[in-house]
Amino acid sequence: MRQYAFLRLLLAAFFLYFAWPLISQASSQLEMIFWGAWLVFFVLVFGANFATLLKMSEPPVMEQDYDNYRQTGV
């Protein structure tokens, strides 16, 4: 389900679009720590979804396609 990874990339980019002007206005040490942690989390989310989009890693279990597997009744 590559469309889910693409939608998550768009959502992360949307959040970065709104956060970017506020990052440069950070004045205290606590604000800089918050925005640094936020950017690290953004890079992790963006990288994981980009890797899924490029098929470098397996998608989450809920999004994997099982169409090619034979279903057996138990």
C-alpha positions in Angstrom: 0.0 0.0 0.0 2.3 2.7 -1.2 -0.4 5.3 -1.2 -0.4 5.3 2.6 3.3 6.0 2.8 2.9 8.8 0.2 0.1 10.3 2.2 2.2 10.2 5.4 5.0 11.9 3.6 2.6 14.6 2.5 1.3 15.0 6.1 4.8 15.3 7.5 5.7 17.9 4.9 2.6 19.8 5.7 3.5 19.9 9.4 7.0 21.0 8.5 5.6 23.8 6.4 3.8 25.3 9.4 6.6 24.6 11.9 9.5 26.0 9.9 8.8 29.8 10.6 8.5 29.0 14.3 11.8 27.1 14.5 13.9 30.2 13.7 12.0 32.2 16.4 13.1 29.9 19.3 14.8 32.0 21.9 15.2 29.9 25.1 17.1 26.7 25.6 14.0 24.7 26.2 12.5 25.9 22.9 15.6 24.8 21.0 15.6 21.4 22.7 11.9 21.0 21.7 12.4 22.0 18.1 15.5 19.8 17.9 13.6 16.8 19.1 10.7 17.7 16.8 13.1 17.8 13.8 14.7 14.5 14.8 11.3 12.9 15.0 10.4 14.4 11.6 13.5 13.0 10.0 12.7 9.5 11.4 9.1 9.6 10.2 10.0 11.0 6.8 12.9 8.5 6.3 10.9 5.5 7.3 8.0 6.4 5.0 10.4 7.2 2.2 12.1 3.8 2.6 8.7 2.1 2.5 7.8 4.1 -0.6 11.1 3.0 -2.3 10.5 -0.6 -1.2 13.7 -0.6 0.9 11.8 -2.0 3.9 8.6 -3.9 4.4 5.4 -2.0 5.0 3.7 -2.4 8.4 1.8 -5.7 8.9 -1.6 -4.0 8.6 -0.6 -2.7 5.1 0.9 -5.8 3.6 -0.9 -7.4 0.7 -1.7 -11.1 1.1 -3.5 -11.5 -2.2 -1.0 -14.1 -3.5 -1.2 -16.4 -0.5 -3.6 -19.3 -0.5 -6.2 -19.2 2.2 -6.8 -22.5 4.0 -9.8 -23.2 6.2 -8.9 -24.3 9.7 
